Amino acid sequence: KSATGKDILEHYLINEEEAAKWLEKTLKHLYEFGTIGALYWNFSDYHESLWDKPPFDKAIHERFFGLLRSDGSLKPTAFVLKDFKNKIKGLKRREIYINVPPDYYEKPKENLVKLYSEFLKKIG
């Protein structure tokens, strides 16, 4: 519960450095497997004057998705995006083939779990 007694949705919040490490690893994998682009969710964090309004009053994690802080300063994730083009020069593209079963949509969750497990085995 918040200080006002309202329910707060629980989510794991990571710090800015963890978010930057996650983004760098994610971009590396996206590039390696041939993704031609990526979209980052928010331009900036939300100003604290909005935090008592929905959805920010309950969904605290929504307040901090930006590449910039609400004061306009760059977060570590912004630097990861800025510098990524220099880091991909040594990366090689990887091709992974996974056969999607024709009955995939009969049990999508079960099939997705199996296919993801197969993908993880193949990338080692």
Disulfide bonds with the S-S distance in Angstrom:
none
